[in-house]
Amino acid sequence: MTFTNESTGEYQWIEVGFKAIKGGPLDQIKLVTPVRQSTQYSLVVKNPLTSPVTFTAACSINEVNLDIA
């Protein structure tokens, strides 16, 4: 990062380091349904960034279907 005095041209620079860490869970989604009946839950994810992002989801349980639209 560089700080510059525009009138004198003097400058000072510093190095800044950032460390990203994995966040913890914010909440739990509980799905309850009678045996052999399906249930669903819609989760809306908003992108606060100015550039597009791609989300993926996976589940190793065959009976669980994930539909990302």
Backbone torsions as a table, in degrees:
resi	resn	phi	psi	omega
1	MET	NA	136.3	-179.1
2	THR	-123.2	131.5	174.8
3	PHE	-107.5	126.0	-175.2
4	THR	-124.1	133.3	172.4
5	ASN	-85.0	110.8	-173.8
6	GLU	-67.3	-28.3	-178.0
7	SER	-79.9	-34.5	-178.3
8	THR	-104.6	-17.0	-178.2
9	GLY	81.9	-1.4	178.6
10	GLU	-68.3	149.0	-179.7
11	TYR	-142.5	157.8	175.4
12	GLN	-139.6	132.7	179.6
13	TRP	-120.8	151.2	176.2
14	ILE	-138.8	153.8	174.7
15	GLU	-100.0	134.7	-179.3
16	VAL	-122.3	130.4	177.9
17	GLY	-113.1	142.7	177.6
18	PHE	-123.6	143.4	176.1
19	LYS	-125.1	123.7	178.2
20	ALA	-96.7	132.6	178.6
21	ILE	-122.2	154.4	-179.8
22	LYS	-68.1	130.6	178.3
23	GLY	-81.6	159.5	178.2
24	GLY	-88.5	177.4	179.3
25	PRO	-67.2	143.0	177.2
26	LEU	-90.9	-31.9	-177.3
27	ASP	-167.0	173.0	175.6
28	GLN	-116.0	145.6	174.7
29	ILE	-107.7	116.5	-179.2
30	LYS	-101.5	124.4	178.0
31	LEU	-111.7	122.7	-179.7
32	VAL	-126.8	134.4	179.2
33	THR	-155.2	152.1	174.0
34	PRO	-64.1	161.6	-179.3
35	VAL	-57.9	137.2	177.2
36	ARG	63.6	22.7	172.8
37	GLN	-123.4	147.5	-177.6
38	SER	-93.1	163.1	173.8
39	THR	-142.1	164.7	-179.8
40	GLN	-145.3	161.7	178.4
41	TYR	-147.1	130.7	177.5
42	SER	-101.5	129.0	179.5
43	LEU	-118.6	119.4	-179.9
44	VAL	-96.4	126.4	177.8
45	VAL	-116.2	119.8	-179.9
46	LYS	-99.9	139.8	179.9
47	ASN	-94.3	111.7	179.1
48	PRO	-81.2	-3.5	-177.0
49	LEU	-86.5	161.9	177.7
50	THR	-86.6	-12.0	177.9
51	SER	-109.2	150.6	-178.7
52	PRO	-68.6	149.3	176.5
53	VAL	-128.1	160.8	179.4
54	THR	-119.6	131.5	177.4
55	PHE	-109.8	143.2	174.1
56	THR	-128.8	156.2	177.8
57	ALA	-142.7	149.5	-179.9
58	ALA	-147.1	151.0	176.6
59	CYS	-146.3	134.5	-177.6
60	SER	-87.9	0.4	179.2
61	ILE	-93.5	119.3	-175.1
62	ASN	-61.0	-29.7	-176.5
63	GLU	-79.3	-6.0	-179.7
64	VAL	-103.2	122.4	179.4
65	ASN	-107.2	131.6	176.7
66	LEU	-112.2	125.2	179.6
67	ASP	-118.9	109.6	179.6
68	ILE	-103.6	118.4	-178.3
69	ALA	-113.5	NA	NA
